[in-house]
Amino acid sequence: MSVVASVERALRDAVSAEVIAPSAQYLADETETRGLHGHADAVALPRTAEEVAEIVGWCYEHGVPVVPRGGGTGYAAGAVPLDGGIVVALERLTRVRSFEPTLWRMEAEAGVTTAEVRRRARDGGLLFPPDPGGAEQSQIGGNVATNAGGPHAYKYGVTGAWVTGVEAVVAPGELVRLGGPLRKDVAGYDLTALMVGSEGTLGVITSVWLRLTPAPEAAWPVVAFFDGVDAGCEAIRRVVGTGLGAAAIEYLDENTMRLAGAGFPSEIPQGTFCVLTEADGSHDEAVRVRQDLIEVLGEDARAVHAPDNPEEIAALWRWREGVTLRVQAHRGGKVSEDIAVPLERLAEAIRESLAIAARLGLPAASWGHAGDGNLHTTYLIDREVADERRIAAEASNELFELALRLGGTISGEHGVGALKRSWLERRLGPKAAELHAAVKQAFDPQNLLNPGKK
Ligand SMILES: Cc1cc2nc3c(=O)[nH]c(=O)nc-3n(C[C@H](O)[C@H](O)[C@H](O)COP(=O)(O)OP(=O)(O)OC[C@H]3O[C@@H](n4cnc5c(N)ncnc54)[C@H](O)[C@@H]3O)c2cc1C
């Protein structure tokens, strides 16, 4: 409990950053579609890392919770202030501090959007591979804090694979640099990696050093349509097993194609399970991988579509990015999770996740990053109806149960946030949970950094 009567006024008087009254846009994230809102004492809008340090220092001294906020695109309520306190919005830390294309690296402040990092890299002939959807709104600090994935994580790995250093404010208000513009560093425990995926519970990230790679010369999608989940997943296993080196392997089940198929840039065979892959690399390599993908997927596909026209390719990925919103539009609300399972259990996981919905009487669709065994099974609800929200929460719990039974995890990329917290110890086991608690205690002895999350 805070010991300050008017936190907003006291903070405003104490720090140089702008401090405003909390407005709705800072109190929710994507979990608003399932009816979640928080409440805060104030919102702080720092412009520099030093201002962040000042805010955290004040909060630590006065026992006030700090909730770091990036773009608010998270699906786990990580940025939602459920216990009050100060929302520290990083949206004004937008400087790219350095970009050295010939050294393949960039240092970007936490509030630079994911799309801007990718654009800047591309303008220098380079690629920042992590490509979570929502990239125009999500921030690099949020991506690092959640260790975000995306379609191309299959070939290139998740965000953490591209982070060599982090600047962060840790308790009780100190600015630290962990790692840096180094390609290798094994001096001490890997605290940089610990900050990656820490969801604002260990410190407030103010800047990150990113590793980049030369942009592929060519990137061509190959899309195939199958009769059902089993045929589609069997084809996915063939692609993985034959070691083709696809850059992305996505799946979209029949329901997803029915609900979101409008806008797909070519004809879709009715009632099919879609597998979307991509071949990239040098021109010659992309040609070879593309041809192999067409053959391997084509073995038992109902249809294969391999566009080579840049406009159509761009339209295809734009469509893929819009799938979430198109599906959601059908009922206004949705509950969407991100369990991940070993690849050989993917078909079973998709089928059973949809069976949960059928049993509970909810419409559902399933899509995700197939190559990583990462499912976004989504339950559609009218978010104004409390009973539907309750049933969807029940569906999510059954889904987490399913993930653990299949040897998987409760979160492949969105994080634990507030939503999956009660499941974390089961996923980790008692000893790992104890070590987690000890790490948290070491970083945040007063439990003020994003309390109630992770
Ligand atoms: C349409 C759509 C598609 C998406 N697709 C993907 C996908 O493919 N893969 C994927 O992984 N995710 C995806 N997401 C989820 C989301 O975009 C990611 O989790 C993203 O990394 C969140 O970034 P953000 O800046 O919006 O963070 P927020 O939602 O603001 O915050 C997320 C968490 O990070 C913490 N945080 C944010 N910034 C900082 C900081 N500077 N320092 C410390 N902690 C911080 C917050 O406290 C919170 O716990 C998608 C979301 C949408 C809306």
The ligand as an SDF file (V2000), in Angstrom:
LIG
                    3D

 53 58  0  0  0  0  0  0  0  0999 V2000
   -2.3320   -8.1710  -33.9660 C   0  0  0  0  0  0  0  0  0  0  0  0
   -1.3190   -8.6900  -32.9970 C   0  0  0  0  0  0  0  0  0  0  0  0
   -0.4560   -9.7060  -33.3730 C   0  0  0  0  0  0  0  0  0  0  0  0
    0.5200  -10.1740  -32.4780 C   0  0  0  0  0  0  0  0  0  0  0  0
    1.3820  -11.1390  -32.9010 N   0  0  0  0  0  0  0  0  0  0  0  0
    2.3670  -11.5650  -32.0690 C   0  0  0  0  0  0  0  0  0  0  0  0
    3.3140  -12.5290  -32.5140 C   0  0  0  0  0  0  0  0  0  0  0  0
    3.2870  -12.9860  -33.6480 O   0  0  0  0  0  0  0  0  0  0  0  0
    4.2650  -12.9120  -31.6370 N   0  0  0  0  0  0  0  0  0  0  0  0
    4.3370  -12.4030  -30.3530 C   0  0  0  0  0  0  0  0  0  0  0  0
    5.2370  -12.7850  -29.6010 O   0  0  0  0  0  0  0  0  0  0  0  0
    3.4450  -11.4990  -29.9250 N   0  0  0  0  0  0  0  0  0  0  0  0
    2.4730  -11.0670  -30.7370 C   0  0  0  0  0  0  0  0  0  0  0  0
    1.5640  -10.1430  -30.2900 N   0  0  0  0  0  0  0  0  0  0  0  0
    1.6110   -9.6980  -28.8840 C   0  0  0  0  0  0  0  0  0  0  0  0
    2.4250   -8.4200  -28.6330 C   0  0  0  0  0  0  0  0  0  0  0  0
    2.5080   -7.6310  -29.7860 O   0  0  0  0  0  0  0  0  0  0  0  0
    3.8250   -8.7290  -28.1130 C   0  0  0  0  0  0  0  0  0  0  0  0
    3.7240   -9.3830  -26.8560 O   0  0  0  0  0  0  0  0  0  0  0  0
    4.6900   -7.4910  -27.9600 C   0  0  0  0  0  0  0  0  0  0  0  0
    6.0220   -7.8910  -27.7140 O   0  0  0  0  0  0  0  0  0  0  0  0
    4.2380   -6.5420  -26.8350 C   0  0  0  0  0  0  0  0  0  0  0  0
    4.9320   -5.3190  -26.9830 O   0  0  0  0  0  0  0  0  0  0  0  0
    4.3160   -3.9580  -26.4310 P   0  0  0  0  0  0  0  0  0  0  0  0
    5.3150   -2.8930  -26.6520 O   0  0  0  0  0  0  0  0  0  0  0  0
    2.9690   -3.7290  -26.9750 O   0  0  0  0  0  0  0  0  0  0  0  0
    4.2590   -4.3050  -24.8720 O   0  0  0  0  0  0  0  0  0  0  0  0
    3.0890   -4.0800  -23.8020 P   0  0  0  0  0  0  0  0  0  0  0  0
    1.8690   -4.8090  -24.1920 O   0  0  0  0  0  0  0  0  0  0  0  0
    2.9580   -2.6510  -23.5000 O   0  0  0  0  0  0  0  0  0  0  0  0
    3.7450   -4.8070  -22.5410 O   0  0  0  0  0  0  0  0  0  0  0  0
    3.9860   -6.1860  -22.5320 C   0  0  0  0  0  0  0  0  0  0  0  0
    4.7950   -6.5570  -21.2800 C   0  0  0  0  0  0  0  0  0  0  0  0
    6.1090   -6.0050  -21.3700 O   0  0  0  0  0  0  0  0  0  0  0  0
    6.3540   -5.0990  -20.3040 C   0  0  0  0  0  0  0  0  0  0  0  0
    7.0960   -3.9760  -20.8670 N   0  0  0  0  0  0  0  0  0  0  0  0
    6.7780   -3.2340  -21.9680 C   0  0  0  0  0  0  0  0  0  0  0  0
    7.7380   -2.3350  -22.2110 N   0  0  0  0  0  0  0  0  0  0  0  0
    8.6840   -2.5100  -21.2490 C   0  0  0  0  0  0  0  0  0  0  0  0
    9.9220   -1.8870  -20.9490 C   0  0  0  0  0  0  0  0  0  0  0  0
   10.4050   -0.9040  -21.6890 N   0  0  0  0  0  0  0  0  0  0  0  0
   10.6450   -2.3370  -19.8690 N   0  0  0  0  0  0  0  0  0  0  0  0
   10.1830   -3.3430  -19.1030 C   0  0  0  0  0  0  0  0  0  0  0  0
    9.0150   -3.9640  -19.3390 N   0  0  0  0  0  0  0  0  0  0  0  0
    8.2790   -3.5600  -20.4010 C   0  0  0  0  0  0  0  0  0  0  0  0
    4.9910   -4.7130  -19.7560 C   0  0  0  0  0  0  0  0  0  0  0  0
    5.0500   -4.3840  -18.3740 O   0  0  0  0  0  0  0  0  0  0  0  0
    4.2210   -6.0130  -19.9850 C   0  0  0  0  0  0  0  0  0  0  0  0
    4.4900   -6.9170  -18.9450 O   0  0  0  0  0  0  0  0  0  0  0  0
    0.5860   -9.6520  -31.1640 C   0  0  0  0  0  0  0  0  0  0  0  0
   -0.3050   -8.6320  -30.7730 C   0  0  0  0  0  0  0  0  0  0  0  0
   -1.2430   -8.1450  -31.6710 C   0  0  0  0  0  0  0  0  0  0  0  0
   -2.1460   -7.0450  -31.2270 C   0  0  0  0  0  0  0  0  0  0  0  0
  1  2  1  0
  2  3  1  0
  2 52  2  0
  3  4  2  0
  4  5  1  0
  4 50  1  0
  5  6  2  0
  6  7  1  0
  6 13  1  0
  7  8  2  0
  7  9  1  0
  9 10  1  0
 10 11  2  0
 10 12  1  0
 12 13  2  0
 13 14  1  0
 14 15  1  0
 14 50  1  0
 15 16  1  0
 16 17  1  0
 16 18  1  0
 18 19  1  0
 18 20  1  0
 20 21  1  0
 20 22  1  0
 22 23  1  0
 23 24  1  0
 24 25  2  0
 24 26  1  0
 24 27  1  0
 27 28  1  0
 28 29  2  0
 28 30  1  0
 28 31  1  0
 31 32  1  0
 32 33  1  0
 33 34  1  0
 33 48  1  0
 34 35  1  0
 35 36  1  0
 35 46  1  0
 36 37  1  0
 36 45  1  0
 37 38  2  0
 38 39  1  0
 39 40  1  0
 39 45  2  0
 40 41  1  0
 40 42  2  0
 42 43  1  0
 43 44  2  0
 44 45  1  0
 46 47  1  0
 46 48  1  0
 48 49  1  0
 50 51  2  0
 51 52  1  0
 52 53  1  0
M  END
$$$$
